[in-house]
């Protein structure tokens, strides 16, 4: 299995238990992330 660069497709927004907005992202391979919405700029590549 070769590694591939995950493509973070926007999958929507949700609210964490702490009341923070989190962005849901998912790659075609099935990997998923939950990223703090406010960290979006810091996470930009
Ligand atoms: Zn992937």
mmCIF file of the protein (N, C-alpha, C, O) and its ligand, coordinates in Angstrom:
data_MODEL
# 
_entry.id   MODEL 
# 
loop_
_entity.id 
_entity.type 
_entity.pdbx_number_of_molecules 
1 polymer     1 
2 non-polymer 1 
# 
_entity_poly.entity_id                      1 
_entity_poly.type                           'polypeptide(L)' 
_entity_poly.nstd_linkage                   no 
_entity_poly.nstd_monomer                   no 
_entity_poly.pdbx_seq_one_letter_code       
;(UNK)(UNK)(UNK)(UNK)(UNK)(UNK)(UNK)(UNK)(UNK)(UNK)(UNK)(UNK)(UNK)(UNK)(UNK)(UNK)
(UNK)(UNK)(UNK)(UNK)(UNK)(UNK)(UNK)(UNK)(UNK)(UNK)(UNK)(UNK)(UNK)(UNK)(UNK)(UNK)
(UNK)(UNK)(UNK)(UNK)(UNK)(UNK)(UNK)(UNK)(UNK)(UNK)(UNK)(UNK)(UNK)
;
_entity_poly.pdbx_seq_one_letter_code_can   XXXXXXXXXXXXXXXXXXXXXXXXXXXXXXXXXXXXXXXXXXXXX 
_entity_poly.pdbx_strand_id                 A 
# 
loop_
_entity_poly_seq.entity_id 
_entity_poly_seq.num 
_entity_poly_seq.mon_id 
_entity_poly_seq.hetero 
1 1  UNK n 
1 2  UNK n 
1 3  UNK n 
1 4  UNK n 
1 5  UNK n 
1 6  UNK n 
1 7  UNK n 
1 8  UNK n 
1 9  UNK n 
1 10 UNK n 
1 11 UNK n 
1 12 UNK n 
1 13 UNK n 
1 14 UNK n 
1 15 UNK n 
1 16 UNK n 
1 17 UNK n 
1 18 UNK n 
1 19 UNK n 
1 20 UNK n 
1 21 UNK n 
1 22 UNK n 
1 23 UNK n 
1 24 UNK n 
1 25 UNK n 
1 26 UNK n 
1 27 UNK n 
1 28 UNK n 
1 29 UNK n 
1 30 UNK n 
1 31 UNK n 
1 32 UNK n 
1 33 UNK n 
1 34 UNK n 
1 35 UNK n 
1 36 UNK n 
1 37 UNK n 
1 38 UNK n 
1 39 UNK n 
1 40 UNK n 
1 41 UNK n 
1 42 UNK n 
1 43 UNK n 
1 44 UNK n 
1 45 UNK n 
# 
loop_
_struct_asym.id 
_struct_asym.entity_id 
A 1 
B 2 
# 
loop_
_chem_comp.id 
_chem_comp.type 
_chem_comp.mon_nstd_flag 
UNK 'L-peptide linking' . 
ZN  non-polymer         . 
# 
_pdbx_entity_nonpoly.entity_id   2 
_pdbx_entity_nonpoly.name        ? 
_pdbx_entity_nonpoly.comp_id     ZN 
# 
_pdbx_nonpoly_scheme.asym_id         B 
_pdbx_nonpoly_scheme.entity_id       2 
_pdbx_nonpoly_scheme.mon_id          ZN 
_pdbx_nonpoly_scheme.ndb_seq_num     1 
_pdbx_nonpoly_scheme.pdb_seq_num     101 
_pdbx_nonpoly_scheme.auth_seq_num    101 
_pdbx_nonpoly_scheme.pdb_mon_id      ZN 
_pdbx_nonpoly_scheme.auth_mon_id     ZN 
_pdbx_nonpoly_scheme.pdb_strand_id   A 
_pdbx_nonpoly_scheme.pdb_ins_code    . 
# 
loop_
_atom_site.group_PDB 
_atom_site.id 
_atom_site.type_symbol 
_atom_site.label_atom_id 
_atom_site.label_alt_id 
_atom_site.label_comp_id 
_atom_site.label_asym_id 
_atom_site.label_entity_id 
_atom_site.label_seq_id 
_atom_site.pdbx_PDB_ins_code 
_atom_site.Cartn_x 
_atom_site.Cartn_y 
_atom_site.Cartn_z 
_atom_site.occupancy 
_atom_site.B_iso_or_equiv 
_atom_site.pdbx_formal_charge 
_atom_site.auth_seq_id 
_atom_site.auth_comp_id 
_atom_site.auth_asym_id 
_atom_site.auth_atom_id 
_atom_site.pdbx_PDB_model_num 
ATOM   1   N  N  . UNK A 1 1  ? 0.854   -1.206 0.000  1.00 0.00 ? 1   UNK A N  1 
ATOM   2   C  CA . UNK A 1 1  ? 0.000   0.000  0.000  1.00 0.00 ? 1   UNK A CA 1 
ATOM   3   C  C  . UNK A 1 1  ? 0.883   1.246  0.000  1.00 0.00 ? 1   UNK A C  1 
ATOM   4   O  O  . UNK A 1 1  ? 1.685   1.449  0.912  1.00 0.00 ? 1   UNK A O  1 
ATOM   5   N  N  . UNK A 1 2  ? 0.733   2.050  -0.996 1.00 0.00 ? 2   UNK A N  1 
ATOM   6   C  CA . UNK A 1 2  ? 1.508   3.279  -1.050 1.00 0.00 ? 2   UNK A CA 1 
ATOM   7   C  C  . UNK A 1 2  ? 0.783   4.385  -0.290 1.00 0.00 ? 2   UNK A C  1 
ATOM   8   O  O  . UNK A 1 2  ? -0.445  4.476  -0.291 1.00 0.00 ? 2   UNK A O  1 
ATOM   9   N  N  . UNK A 1 3  ? 1.571   5.198  0.339  1.00 0.00 ? 3   UNK A N  1 
ATOM   10  C  CA . UNK A 1 3  ? 0.958   6.331  1.017  1.00 0.00 ? 3   UNK A CA 1 
ATOM   11  C  C  . UNK A 1 3  ? 0.527   7.362  -0.002 1.00 0.00 ? 3   UNK A C  1 
ATOM   12  O  O  . UNK A 1 3  ? 1.133   7.491  -1.065 1.00 0.00 ? 3   UNK A O  1 
ATOM   13  N  N  . UNK A 1 4  ? -0.479  8.066  0.313  1.00 0.00 ? 4   UNK A N  1 
ATOM   14  C  CA . UNK A 1 4  ? -0.921  9.138  -0.580 1.00 0.00 ? 4   UNK A CA 1 
ATOM   15  C  C  . UNK A 1 4  ? -1.182  10.366 0.257  1.00 0.00 ? 4   UNK A C  1 
ATOM   16  O  O  . UNK A 1 4  ? -1.354  10.284 1.473  1.00 0.00 ? 4   UNK A O  1 
ATOM   17  N  N  . UNK A 1 5  ? -1.210  11.494 -0.399 1.00 0.00 ? 5   UNK A N  1 
ATOM   18  C  CA . UNK A 1 5  ? -1.470  12.745 0.307  1.00 0.00 ? 5   UNK A CA 1 
ATOM   19  C  C  . UNK A 1 5  ? -2.969  12.891 0.483  1.00 0.00 ? 5   UNK A C  1 
ATOM   20  O  O  . UNK A 1 5  ? -3.712  12.957 -0.496 1.00 0.00 ? 5   UNK A O  1 
ATOM   21  N  N  . UNK A 1 6  ? -3.410  12.942 1.721  1.00 0.00 ? 6   UNK A N  1 
ATOM   22  C  CA . UNK A 1 6  ? -4.844  13.062 1.975  1.00 0.00 ? 6   UNK A CA 1 
ATOM   23  C  C  . UNK A 1 6  ? -5.378  14.369 1.419  1.00 0.00 ? 6   UNK A C  1 
ATOM   24  O  O  . UNK A 1 6  ? -4.751  15.422 1.529  1.00 0.00 ? 6   UNK A O  1 
ATOM   25  N  N  . UNK A 1 7  ? -6.525  14.273 0.836  1.00 0.00 ? 7   UNK A N  1 
ATOM   26  C  CA . UNK A 1 7  ? -7.212  15.471 0.354  1.00 0.00 ? 7   UNK A CA 1 
ATOM   27  C  C  . UNK A 1 7  ? -8.349  15.766 1.325  1.00 0.00 ? 7   UNK A C  1 
ATOM   28  O  O  . UNK A 1 7  ? -9.276  14.970 1.471  1.00 0.00 ? 7   UNK A O  1 
ATOM   29  N  N  . UNK A 1 8  ? -8.270  16.893 1.971  1.00 0.00 ? 8   UNK A N  1 
ATOM   30  C  CA . UNK A 1 8  ? -9.278  17.224 2.968  1.00 0.00 ? 8   UNK A CA 1 
ATOM   31  C  C  . UNK A 1 8  ? -10.499 17.855 2.307  1.00 0.00 ? 8   UNK A C  1 
ATOM   32  O  O  . UNK A 1 8  ? -10.526 19.054 2.031  1.00 0.00 ? 8   UNK A O  1 
ATOM   33  N  N  . UNK A 1 9  ? -11.488 17.037 2.067  1.00 0.00 ? 9   UNK A N  1 
ATOM   34  C  CA . UNK A 1 9  ? -12.721 17.538 1.491  1.00 0.00 ? 9   UNK A CA 1 
ATOM   35  C  C  . UNK A 1 9  ? -13.627 18.027 2.612  1.00 0.00 ? 9   UNK A C  1 
ATOM   36  O  O  . UNK A 1 9  ? -13.855 17.331 3.602  1.00 0.00 ? 9   UNK A O  1 
ATOM   37  N  N  . UNK A 1 10 ? -14.124 19.210 2.436  1.00 0.00 ? 10  UNK A N  1 
ATOM   38  C  CA . UNK A 1 10 ? -15.013 19.758 3.454  1.00 0.00 ? 10  UNK A CA 1 
ATOM   39  C  C  . UNK A 1 10 ? -16.249 18.882 3.588  1.00 0.00 ? 10  UNK A C  1 
ATOM   40  O  O  . UNK A 1 10 ? -16.893 18.530 2.599  1.00 0.00 ? 10  UNK A O  1 
ATOM   41  N  N  . UNK A 1 11 ? -16.559 18.548 4.803  1.00 0.00 ? 11  UNK A N  1 
ATOM   42  C  CA . UNK A 1 11 ? -17.676 17.631 5.024  1.00 0.00 ? 11  UNK A CA 1 
ATOM   43  C  C  . UNK A 1 11 ? -18.741 18.271 5.909  1.00 0.00 ? 11  UNK A C  1 
ATOM   44  O  O  . UNK A 1 11 ? -19.735 17.637 6.265  1.00 0.00 ? 11  UNK A O  1 
ATOM   45  N  N  . UNK A 1 12 ? -18.520 19.514 6.252  1.00 0.00 ? 12  UNK A N  1 
ATOM   46  C  CA . UNK A 1 12 ? -19.535 20.194 7.049  1.00 0.00 ? 12  UNK A CA 1 
ATOM   47  C  C  . UNK A 1 12 ? -18.976 20.722 8.362  1.00 0.00 ? 12  UNK A C  1 
ATOM   48  O  O  . UNK A 1 12 ? -17.799 20.547 8.679  1.00 0.00 ? 12  UNK A O  1 
ATOM   49  N  N  . UNK A 1 13 ? -19.839 21.359 9.100  1.00 0.00 ? 13  UNK A N  1 
ATOM   50  C  CA . UNK A 1 13 ? -19.449 21.911 10.388 1.00 0.00 ? 13  UNK A CA 1 
ATOM   51  C  C  . UNK A 1 13 ? -20.269 21.264 11.482 1.00 0.00 ? 13  UNK A C  1 
ATOM   52  O  O  . UNK A 1 13 ? -21.407 20.848 11.267 1.00 0.00 ? 13  UNK A O  1 
ATOM   53  N  N  . UNK A 1 14 ? -19.673 21.187 12.660 1.00 0.00 ? 14  UNK A N  1 
ATOM   54  C  CA . UNK A 1 14 ? -20.395 20.622 13.786 1.00 0.00 ? 14  UNK A CA 1 
ATOM   55  C  C  . UNK A 1 14 ? -20.014 21.375 15.047 1.00 0.00 ? 14  UNK A C  1 
ATOM   56  O  O  . UNK A 1 14 ? -19.113 22.214 15.036 1.00 0.00 ? 14  UNK A O  1 
ATOM   57  N  N  . UNK A 1 15 ? -20.703 21.068 16.126 1.00 0.00 ? 15  UNK A N  1 
ATOM   58  C  CA . UNK A 1 15 ? -20.439 21.731 17.393 1.00 0.00 ? 15  UNK A CA 1 
ATOM   59  C  C  . UNK A 1 15 ? -19.922 20.711 18.384 1.00 0.00 ? 15  UNK A C  1 
ATOM   60  O  O  . UNK A 1 15 ? -20.537 19.670 18.616 1.00 0.00 ? 15  UNK A O  1 
ATOM   61  N  N  . UNK A 1 16 ? -18.776 21.034 18.963 1.00 0.00 ? 16  UNK A N  1 
ATOM   62  C  CA . UNK A 1 16 ? -18.198 20.110 19.929 1.00 0.00 ? 16  UNK A CA 1 
ATOM   63  C  C  . UNK A 1 16 ? -18.942 20.203 21.259 1.00 0.00 ? 16  UNK A C  1 
ATOM   64  O  O  . UNK A 1 16 ? -19.784 21.079 21.453 1.00 0.00 ? 16  UNK A O  1 
ATOM   65  N  N  . UNK A 1 17 ? -18.619 19.292 22.165 1.00 0.00 ? 17  UNK A N  1 
ATOM   66  C  CA . UNK A 1 17 ? -19.267 19.295 23.469 1.00 0.00 ? 17  UNK A CA 1 
ATOM   67  C  C  . UNK A 1 17 ? -18.928 20.551 24.257 1.00 0.00 ? 17  UNK A C  1 
ATOM   68  O  O  . UNK A 1 17 ? -19.663 20.957 25.157 1.00 0.00 ? 17  UNK A O  1 
ATOM   69  N  N  . UNK A 1 18 ? -17.791 21.162 23.898 1.00 0.00 ? 18  UNK A N  1 
ATOM   70  C  CA . UNK A 1 18 ? -17.365 22.380 24.575 1.00 0.00 ? 18  UNK A CA 1 
ATOM   71  C  C  . UNK A 1 18 ? -17.978 23.627 23.962 1.00 0.00 ? 18  UNK A C  1 
ATOM   72  O  O  . UNK A 1 18 ? -17.745 24.739 24.436 1.00 0.00 ? 18  UNK A O  1 
ATOM   73  N  N  . UNK A 1 19 ? -18.755 23.442 22.917 1.00 0.00 ? 19  UNK A N  1 
ATOM   74  C  CA . UNK A 1 19 ? -19.406 24.576 22.291 1.00 0.00 ? 19  UNK A CA 1 
ATOM   75  C  C  . UNK A 1 19 ? -18.563 25.225 21.216 1.00 0.00 ? 19  UNK A C  1 
ATOM   76  O  O  . UNK A 1 19 ? -18.884 26.315 20.743 1.00 0.00 ? 19  UNK A O  1 
ATOM   77  N  N  . UNK A 1 20 ? -17.480 24.559 20.825 1.00 0.00 ? 20  UNK A N  1 
ATOM   78  C  CA . UNK A 1 20 ? -16.649 25.109 19.768 1.00 0.00 ? 20  UNK A CA 1 
ATOM   79  C  C  . UNK A 1 20 ? -17.097 24.581 18.419 1.00 0.00 ? 20  UNK A C  1 
ATOM   80  O  O  . UNK A 1 20 ? -17.532 23.435 18.293 1.00 0.00 ? 20  UNK A O  1 
ATOM   81  N  N  . UNK A 1 21 ? -16.985 25.435 17.412 1.00 0.00 ? 21  UNK A N  1 
ATOM   82  C  CA . UNK A 1 21 ? -17.268 24.976 16.061 1.00 0.00 ? 21  UNK A CA 1 
ATOM   83  C  C  . UNK A 1 21 ? -16.105 24.129 15.566 1.00 0.00 ? 21  UNK A C  1 
ATOM   84  O  O  . UNK A 1 21 ? -14.947 24.527 15.689 1.00 0.00 ? 21  UNK A O  1 
ATOM   85  N  N  . UNK A 1 22 ? -16.400 22.999 15.024 1.00 0.00 ? 22  UNK A N  1 
ATOM   86  C  CA . UNK A 1 22 ? -15.360 22.151 14.456 1.00 0.00 ? 22  UNK A CA 1 
ATOM   87  C  C  . UNK A 1 22 ? -15.723 21.847 13.011 1.00 0.00 ? 22  UNK A C  1 
ATOM   88  O  O  . UNK A 1 22 ? -16.891 21.662 12.671 1.00 0.00 ? 22  UNK A O  1 
ATOM   89  N  N  . UNK A 1 23 ? -14.717 21.800 12.186 1.00 0.00 ? 23  UNK A N  1 
ATOM   90  C  CA . UNK A 1 23 ? -14.927 21.505 10.769 1.00 0.00 ? 23  UNK A CA 1 
ATOM   91  C  C  . UNK A 1 23 ? -14.647 20.026 10.527 1.00 0.00 ? 23  UNK A C  1 
ATOM   92  O  O  . UNK A 1 23 ? -13.613 19.497 10.934 1.00 0.00 ? 23  UNK A O  1 
ATOM   93  N  N  . UNK A 1 24 ? -15.566 19.394 9.876  1.00 0.00 ? 24  UNK A N  1 
ATOM   94  C  CA . UNK A 1 24 ? -15.384 17.984 9.552  1.00 0.00 ? 24  UNK A CA 1 
ATOM   95  C  C  . UNK A 1 24 ? -14.815 17.875 8.147  1.00 0.00 ? 24  UNK A C  1 
ATOM   96  O  O  . UNK A 1 24 ? -15.339 18.476 7.209  1.00 0.00 ? 24  UNK A O  1 
ATOM   97  N  N  . UNK A 1 25 ? -13.753 17.114 8.008  1.00 0.00 ? 25  UNK A N  1 
ATOM   98  C  CA . UNK A 1 25 ? -13.142 16.900 6.701  1.00 0.00 ? 25  UNK A CA 1 
ATOM   99  C  C  . UNK A 1 25 ? -12.962 15.413 6.470  1.00 0.00 ? 25  UNK A C  1 
ATOM   100 O  O  . UNK A 1 25 ? -12.808 14.638 7.414  1.00 0.00 ? 25  UNK A O  1 
ATOM   101 N  N  . UNK A 1 26 ? -12.984 15.030 5.232  1.00 0.00 ? 26  UNK A N  1 
ATOM   102 C  CA . UNK A 1 26 ? -12.841 13.613 4.932  1.00 0.00 ? 26  UNK A CA 1 
ATOM   103 C  C  . UNK A 1 26 ? -12.145 13.435 3.592  1.00 0.00 ? 26  UNK A C  1 
ATOM   104 O  O  . UNK A 1 26 ? -12.347 14.210 2.657  1.00 0.00 ? 26  UNK A O  1 
ATOM   105 N  N  . UNK A 1 27 ? -11.332 12.408 3.521  1.00 0.00 ? 27  UNK A N  1 
ATOM   106 C  CA . UNK A 1 27 ? -10.618 12.094 2.288  1.00 0.00 ? 27  UNK A CA 1 
ATOM   107 C  C  . UNK A 1 27 ? -11.323 10.932 1.594  1.00 0.00 ? 27  UNK A C  1 
ATOM   108 O  O  . UNK A 1 27 ? -12.082 10.183 2.209  1.00 0.00 ? 27  UNK A O  1 
ATOM   109 N  N  . UNK A 1 28 ? -11.058 10.807 0.321  1.00 0.00 ? 28  UNK A N  1 
ATOM   110 C  CA . UNK A 1 28 ? -11.675 9.712  -0.437 1.00 0.00 ? 28  UNK A CA 1 
ATOM   111 C  C  . UNK A 1 28 ? -11.308 8.351  0.122  1.00 0.00 ? 28  UNK A C  1 
ATOM   112 O  O  . UNK A 1 28 ? -12.078 7.398  -0.001 1.00 0.00 ? 28  UNK A O  1 
ATOM   113 N  N  . UNK A 1 29 ? -10.135 8.252  0.739  1.00 0.00 ? 29  UNK A N  1 
ATOM   114 C  CA . UNK A 1 29 ? -9.668  6.969  1.248  1.00 0.00 ? 29  UNK A CA 1 
ATOM   115 C  C  . UNK A 1 29 ? -10.407 6.576  2.525  1.00 0.00 ? 29  UNK A C  1 
ATOM   116 O  O  . UNK A 1 29 ? -10.293 5.442  2.991  1.00 0.00 ? 29  UNK A O  1 
ATOM   117 N  N  . UNK A 1 30 ? -11.156 7.507  3.081  1.00 0.00 ? 30  UNK A N  1 
ATOM   118 C  CA . UNK A 1 30 ? -11.927 7.176  4.271  1.00 0.00 ? 30  UNK A CA 1 
ATOM   119 C  C  . UNK A 1 30 ? -11.410 7.842  5.531  1.00 0.00 ? 30  UNK A C  1 
ATOM   120 O  O  . UNK A 1 30 ? -12.090 7.837  6.556  1.00 0.00 ? 30  UNK A O  1 
ATOM   121 N  N  . UNK A 1 31 ? -10.209 8.419  5.469  1.00 0.00 ? 31  UNK A N  1 
ATOM   122 C  CA . UNK A 1 31 ? -9.673  9.123  6.630  1.00 0.00 ? 31  UNK A CA 1 
ATOM   123 C  C  . UNK A 1 31 ? -10.531 10.352 6.919  1.00 0.00 ? 31  UNK A C  1 
ATOM   124 O  O  . UNK A 1 31 ? -11.069 10.976 6.004  1.00 0.00 ? 31  UNK A O  1 
ATOM   125 N  N  . UNK A 1 32 ? -10.648 10.685 8.184  1.00 0.00 ? 32  UNK A N  1 
ATOM   126 C  CA . UNK A 1 32 ? -11.492 11.816 8.562  1.00 0.00 ? 32  UNK A CA 1 
ATOM   127 C  C  . UNK A 1 32 ? -10.791 12.647 9.619  1.00 0.00 ? 32  UNK A C  1 
ATOM   128 O  O  . UNK A 1 32 ? -9.979  12.140 10.393 1.00 0.00 ? 32  UNK A O  1 
ATOM   129 N  N  . UNK A 1 33 ? -11.113 13.919 9.640  1.00 0.00 ? 33  UNK A N  1 
ATOM   130 C  CA . UNK A 1 33 ? -10.542 14.825 10.627 1.00 0.00 ? 33  UNK A CA 1 
ATOM   131 C  C  . UNK A 1 33 ? -11.652 15.664 11.227 1.00 0.00 ? 33  UNK A C  1 
ATOM   132 O  O  . UNK A 1 33 ? -12.688 15.902 10.607 1.00 0.00 ? 33  UNK A O  1 
ATOM   133 N  N  . UNK A 1 34 ? -11.410 16.099 12.436 1.00 0.00 ? 34  UNK A N  1 
ATOM   134 C  CA . UNK A 1 34 ? -12.214 17.156 13.016 1.00 0.00 ? 34  UNK A CA 1 
ATOM   135 C  C  . UNK A 1 34 ? -11.255 18.266 13.393 1.00 0.00 ? 34  UNK A C  1 
ATOM   136 O  O  . UNK A 1 34 ? -10.399 18.095 14.261 1.00 0.00 ? 34  UNK A O  1 
ATOM   137 N  N  . UNK A 1 35 ? -11.401 19.390 12.744 1.00 0.00 ? 35  UNK A N  1 
ATOM   138 C  CA . UNK A 1 35 ? -10.490 20.503 12.959 1.00 0.00 ? 35  UNK A CA 1 
ATOM   139 C  C  . UNK A 1 35 ? -11.241 21.661 13.604 1.00 0.00 ? 35  UNK A C  1 
ATOM   140 O  O  . UNK A 1 35 ? -12.334 22.029 13.172 1.00 0.00 ? 35  UNK A O  1 
ATOM   141 N  N  . UNK A 1 36 ? -10.644 22.223 14.636 1.00 0.00 ? 36  UNK A N  1 
ATOM   142 C  CA . UNK A 1 36 ? -11.265 23.374 15.269 1.00 0.00 ? 36  UNK A CA 1 
ATOM   143 C  C  . UNK A 1 36 ? -11.450 24.475 14.230 1.00 0.00 ? 36  UNK A C  1 
ATOM   144 O  O  . UNK A 1 36 ? -10.507 24.855 13.536 1.00 0.00 ? 36  UNK A O  1 
ATOM   145 N  N  . UNK A 1 37 ? -12.653 24.971 14.136 1.00 0.00 ? 37  UNK A N  1 
ATOM   146 C  CA . UNK A 1 37 ? -12.971 25.952 13.103 1.00 0.00 ? 37  UNK A CA 1 
ATOM   147 C  C  . UNK A 1 37 ? -12.060 27.157 13.181 1.00 0.00 ? 37  UNK A C  1 
ATOM   148 O  O  . UNK A 1 37 ? -11.650 27.705 12.157 1.00 0.00 ? 37  UNK A O  1 
ATOM   149 N  N  . UNK A 1 38 ? -11.748 27.566 14.389 1.00 0.00 ? 38  UNK A N  1 
ATOM   150 C  CA . UNK A 1 38 ? -10.959 28.776 14.575 1.00 0.00 ? 38  UNK A CA 1 
ATOM   151 C  C  . UNK A 1 38 ? -9.498  28.562 14.210 1.00 0.00 ? 38  UNK A C  1 
ATOM   152 O  O  . UNK A 1 38 ? -8.746  29.529 14.083 1.00 0.00 ? 38  UNK A O  1 
ATOM   153 N  N  . UNK A 1 39 ? -9.092  27.326 14.042 1.00 0.00 ? 39  UNK A N  1 
ATOM   154 C  CA . UNK A 1 39 ? -7.703  27.024 13.705 1.00 0.00 ? 39  UNK A CA 1 
ATOM   155 C  C  . UNK A 1 39 ? -7.537  26.899 12.189 1.00 0.00 ? 39  UNK A C  1 
ATOM   156 O  O  . UNK A 1 39 ? -6.475  26.510 11.702 1.00 0.00 ? 39  UNK A O  1 
ATOM   157 N  N  . UNK A 1 40 ? -8.569  27.224 11.470 1.00 0.00 ? 40  UNK A N  1 
ATOM   158 C  CA . UNK A 1 40 ? -8.525  27.022 10.018 1.00 0.00 ? 40  UNK A CA 1 
ATOM   159 C  C  . UNK A 1 40 ? -7.382  27.796 9.374  1.00 0.00 ? 40  UNK A C  1 
ATOM   160 O  O  . UNK A 1 40 ? -6.681  27.265 8.512  1.00 0.00 ? 40  UNK A O  1 
ATOM   161 N  N  . UNK A 1 41 ? -7.194  29.025 9.778  1.00 0.00 ? 41  UNK A N  1 
ATOM   162 C  CA . UNK A 1 41 ? -6.134  29.820 9.168  1.00 0.00 ? 41  UNK A CA 1 
ATOM   163 C  C  . UNK A 1 41 ? -4.753  29.245 9.491  1.00 0.00 ? 41  UNK A C  1 
ATOM   164 O  O  . UNK A 1 41 ? -3.884  29.171 8.622  1.00 0.00 ? 41  UNK A O  1 
ATOM   165 N  N  . UNK A 1 42 ? -4.565  28.846 10.732 1.00 0.00 ? 42  UNK A N  1 
ATOM   166 C  CA . UNK A 1 42 ? -3.275  28.313 11.154 1.00 0.00 ? 42  UNK A CA 1 
ATOM   167 C  C  . UNK A 1 42 ? -2.983  26.987 10.462 1.00 0.00 ? 42  UNK A C  1 
ATOM   168 O  O  . UNK A 1 42 ? -1.830  26.577 10.333 1.00 0.00 ? 42  UNK A O  1 
ATOM   169 N  N  . UNK A 1 43 ? -4.050  26.324 10.021 1.00 0.00 ? 43  UNK A N  1 
ATOM   170 C  CA . UNK A 1 43 ? -3.889  25.007 9.432  1.00 0.00 ? 43  UNK A CA 1 
ATOM   171 C  C  . UNK A 1 43 ? -3.709  25.098 7.923  1.00 0.00 ? 43  UNK A C  1 
ATOM   172 O  O  . UNK A 1 43 ? -3.456  24.087 7.267  1.00 0.00 ? 43  UNK A O  1 
ATOM   173 N  N  . UNK A 1 44 ? -3.836  26.296 7.370  1.00 0.00 ? 44  UNK A N  1 
ATOM   174 C  CA . UNK A 1 44 ? -3.725  26.453 5.920  1.00 0.00 ? 44  UNK A CA 1 
ATOM   175 C  C  . UNK A 1 44 ? -2.337  26.055 5.451  1.00 0.00 ? 44  UNK A C  1 
ATOM   176 O  O  . UNK A 1 44 ? -1.339  26.342 6.112  1.00 0.00 ? 44  UNK A O  1 
ATOM   177 N  N  . UNK A 1 45 ? -2.286  25.412 4.339  1.00 0.00 ? 45  UNK A N  1 
ATOM   178 C  CA . UNK A 1 45 ? -1.009  24.943 3.827  1.00 0.00 ? 45  UNK A CA 1 
ATOM   179 C  C  . UNK A 1 45 ? -0.480  25.932 2.787  1.00 0.00 ? 45  UNK A C  1 
ATOM   180 O  O  . UNK A 1 45 ? 0.596   25.722 2.227  1.00 0.00 ? 45  UNK A O  1 
HETATM 181 ZN ZN . ZN  B 2 .  ? -6.553  9.886  2.106  1.00 0.00 ? 101 ZN  A ZN 1 
# 
